[in-house]
Amino acid sequence: MNKIIRIKEVTSRTGLSKSYIYALAKEDKFPKSIRLIKGGAAVGWLESSINDWISDCIANQENA
């Protein structure tokens, strides 16, 4: 089951700031957020997407 996590959890897991997360997402270097309410400002991320992104960062570091 996919769990949706909010920005506070994403920043905690990644160690990145909120503004840097949004900048990376804009450059397609971070998973895109999901709008939680149609027409609303609330967004979240699929936990699995964040976990995959973190795993990719670790793998890229090990291969460098």
Backbone torsions as a table, in degrees:
resi	resn	phi	psi	omega
1	MET	NA	132.7	178.6
2	ASN	-82.2	127.2	177.4
3	LYS	-102.7	140.4	176.5
4	ILE	-98.0	130.0	178.2
5	ILE	-116.6	149.5	-176.9
6	ARG	-92.3	172.8	-172.4
7	ILE	-58.0	-37.5	-179.5
8	LYS	-59.4	-42.3	178.3
9	GLU	-70.0	-38.7	179.4
10	VAL	-63.6	-44.8	179.0
11	THR	-64.7	-37.7	179.1
12	SER	-64.6	-43.5	-177.4
13	ARG	-72.6	-36.6	-175.1
14	THR	-92.1	-24.8	-174.6
15	GLY	78.7	9.2	-179.3
16	LEU	-98.3	154.3	176.5
17	SER	-76.7	160.4	179.0
18	LYS	-58.6	-46.2	-177.8
19	SER	-66.2	-35.8	179.1
20	TYR	-69.9	-36.9	176.4
21	ILE	-59.8	-47.0	179.8
22	TYR	-65.8	-36.2	177.8
23	ALA	-65.5	-43.7	177.6
24	LEU	-63.2	-41.4	179.5
25	ALA	-62.5	-38.9	179.3
26	LYS	-62.9	-31.6	178.8
27	GLU	-90.5	9.5	-177.7
28	ASP	59.6	33.7	177.6
29	LYS	-111.1	8.3	-179.8
30	PHE	-150.4	148.4	179.8
31	PRO	-56.3	141.0	178.2
32	LYS	-72.6	148.3	176.5
33	SER	-78.1	162.7	179.3
34	ILE	-116.4	128.1	177.5
35	ARG	-72.1	126.8	-174.5
36	LEU	-86.2	-30.3	179.7
37	ILE	-127.9	126.0	-178.7
38	LYS	-56.3	122.9	-179.8
39	GLY	80.2	-1.7	-178.5
40	GLY	-98.3	174.0	-178.2
41	ALA	-95.2	-11.3	-176.9
42	ALA	-70.6	127.9	178.7
43	VAL	-131.3	162.5	175.9
44	GLY	-151.8	178.4	179.2
45	TRP	-129.0	147.5	172.8
46	LEU	-68.0	127.4	-179.9
47	GLU	-55.8	-39.9	-179.4
48	SER	-63.8	-35.6	178.3
49	SER	-66.8	-40.3	178.0
50	ILE	-67.5	-43.3	177.5
51	ASN	-60.7	-41.8	178.2
52	ASP	-63.9	-41.1	179.8
53	TRP	-62.5	-44.2	178.5
54	ILE	-63.2	-43.8	178.4
55	SER	-60.9	-41.1	177.9
56	ASP	-63.4	-40.7	177.8
57	CYS	-60.9	-43.3	179.6
58	ILE	-65.0	-44.9	-180.0
59	ALA	-62.5	-41.3	179.3
60	ASN	-66.0	-35.1	178.1
61	GLN	-66.8	-41.3	-178.9
62	GLU	-69.3	-29.5	-178.7
63	ASN	-87.2	-7.1	-176.7
64	ALA	-80.3	NA	NA
